[in-house]
């Protein structure tokens, strides 16, 4: 019963599943009964990416090993999705390969994965993997995944409404509403996007740095690279109640860039040079 509960939780929320798993752990993590399933292997691999407890430090090569095992086992498209991310960002000993990442995202999308559908949309929007930019196609994919209640798709669709992209009317209020919907699903990426909306004032949201910083903190606690990067920028610049702390900023930005994020890249490089001199 415990194994089935964890699998159900994982299909809804990585964080919820790992919390349930660690609370009921009676043996070493890799010997847990759920490890016999593809879901369990992807969950453990994801724990190694983000250093979720009880994993103490990221181990991207280990993560890739478990994602590959899960893909061979089959039946759980999150394996293809996580392997796609590994190729997209060059995790562990993998070279960056956007074309391979797209191939894996498309495999997972064909299996019905909302997250993969949203990621294929991003390839069309930004022209990754040697794709020509096709914003109308991207928006259609975001809408399809958002209708399946995918948080990332809702955020990407929200940005498209804010910019009036892909045939959508420009509607900042609709965009902010989608950020809020996605944040309510527990997505760290969505909390970062909602924080940005409060920081600058989007649609019917008034500027509120206090709320923005709280959302960045929540996003970082959910292991979102984008959230960690935004919080790192807060420490770099001294936003709101946060005092400048370049060492803390570097810590957060380095954690973000180890996974995927380009936010704050210039500040990260400056801090790296600055701290190497000290």
Secondary structure as the mmCIF struct_conf table of DSSP 4:
data_model
#
loop_
_struct_conf.conf_type_id
_struct_conf.id
_struct_conf.beg_label_comp_id
_struct_conf.beg_label_asym_id
_struct_conf.beg_label_seq_id
_struct_conf.end_label_comp_id
_struct_conf.end_label_asym_id
_struct_conf.end_label_seq_id
HELX_RH_AL_P HELX_RH_AL_P1 UNK A 2 UNK A 12
HELX_RH_AL_P HELX_RH_AL_P2 UNK A 14 UNK A 23
TURN_TY1_P TURN_TY1_P1 UNK A 24 UNK A 24
BEND BEND1 UNK A 27 UNK A 27
HELX_RH_3T_P HELX_RH_3T_P1 UNK A 29 UNK A 31
BEND BEND2 UNK A 32 UNK A 32
HELX_RH_3T_P HELX_RH_3T_P2 UNK A 33 UNK A 36
BEND BEND3 UNK A 37 UNK A 37
HELX_RH_AL_P HELX_RH_AL_P3 UNK A 38 UNK A 50
TURN_TY1_P TURN_TY1_P2 UNK A 51 UNK A 51
TURN_TY1_P TURN_TY1_P3 UNK A 53 UNK A 54
BEND BEND4 UNK A 57 UNK A 57
HELX_RH_AL_P HELX_RH_AL_P4 UNK A 60 UNK A 73
BEND BEND5 UNK A 75 UNK A 75
TURN_TY1_P TURN_TY1_P4 UNK A 77 UNK A 77
HELX_RH_AL_P HELX_RH_AL_P5 UNK A 78 UNK A 89
TURN_TY1_P TURN_TY1_P5 UNK A 90 UNK A 90
TURN_TY1_P TURN_TY1_P6 UNK A 92 UNK A 93
HELX_LH_PP_P HELX_LH_PP_P1 UNK A 94 UNK A 96
HELX_RH_AL_P HELX_RH_AL_P6 UNK A 98 UNK A 110
TURN_TY1_P TURN_TY1_P7 UNK A 111 UNK A 112
HELX_RH_AL_P HELX_RH_AL_P7 UNK A 114 UNK A 126
TURN_TY1_P TURN_TY1_P8 UNK A 127 UNK A 127
HELX_RH_3T_P HELX_RH_3T_P3 UNK A 128 UNK A 130
HELX_LH_PP_P HELX_LH_PP_P2 UNK A 131 UNK A 133
HELX_RH_AL_P HELX_RH_AL_P8 UNK A 135 UNK A 147
TURN_TY1_P TURN_TY1_P9 UNK A 148 UNK A 149
HELX_RH_AL_P HELX_RH_AL_P9 UNK A 151 UNK A 163
TURN_TY1_P TURN_TY1_P10 UNK A 164 UNK A 164
TURN_TY1_P TURN_TY1_P11 UNK A 166 UNK A 167
HELX_LH_PP_P HELX_LH_PP_P3 UNK A 168 UNK A 170
HELX_RH_AL_P HELX_RH_AL_P10 UNK A 172 UNK A 184
TURN_TY1_P TURN_TY1_P12 UNK A 185 UNK A 186
HELX_RH_AL_P HELX_RH_AL_P11 UNK A 188 UNK A 200
TURN_TY1_P TURN_TY1_P13 UNK A 201 UNK A 201
TURN_TY1_P TURN_TY1_P14 UNK A 203 UNK A 204
HELX_LH_PP_P HELX_LH_PP_P4 UNK A 205 UNK A 207
HELX_RH_AL_P HELX_RH_AL_P12 UNK A 209 UNK A 221
TURN_TY1_P TURN_TY1_P15 UNK A 222 UNK A 223
HELX_RH_AL_P HELX_RH_AL_P13 UNK A 225 UNK A 237
TURN_TY1_P TURN_TY1_P16 UNK A 238 UNK A 238
TURN_TY1_P TURN_TY1_P17 UNK A 240 UNK A 241
HELX_LH_PP_P HELX_LH_PP_P5 UNK A 242 UNK A 244
HELX_RH_AL_P HELX_RH_AL_P14 UNK A 246 UNK A 259
TURN_TY1_P TURN_TY1_P18 UNK A 260 UNK A 260
TURN_TY1_P TURN_TY1_P19 UNK A 263 UNK A 264
HELX_RH_AL_P HELX_RH_AL_P15 UNK A 265 UNK A 277
#
